[in-house]
Each structure stands twice: as C-alpha cells, then as structure tokens.
Amino acid sequence: MAQTGEVKVSERGQMAFPAQARHRWGLDDGGIIGWIDLGDAVLLVPGGIDELRQDLLAAADWDGARSGFGDPDLANQ
C-alpha cells in the first residue's frame, strides 16, 4: 500500500509523522523510527535500525551462503 505526501520540517528539524502511517506502524502512542540517508532520499524504518538488522539477520540464508548458493567457486570465497 504505497502512500505519498509531504510534511513540513521546522527550523529545529522536527516534523509531524502522518496519522495514517502512525496507525499502520503501531505508533499511536509514540515509538522508534529509524532512518537511513541514501544520499538523495531518506528511508524511514518502523521499529528502528537495530530491529531491522535483527530481522534481516534472522531471515538470511546462511546455509545457502556457506554453499555458495550452488556456485562451487563462490563457496570457496
């Protein structure tokens, strides 16, 4: 469900996060949003960067990586 919009950033760098996104991300009472500066864009991450890192590491195919994903030359690297 892609949504777009704009928010105004104050002189102090504050912005209001849209209510629709707060509800969907479970942030009605506040919470953590991580951010990643991509150079020409900023990626917002619900739950923060540490939670994202843990999710990615838990979902990784470590056995596939050790076997080179079917490529014997890659497996020896």
Helices and strands as residue ranges (DSSP letters): H 19-24, E 33-37, E 42-46, H 49-59, H 62-66, G 68-70, H 72-75
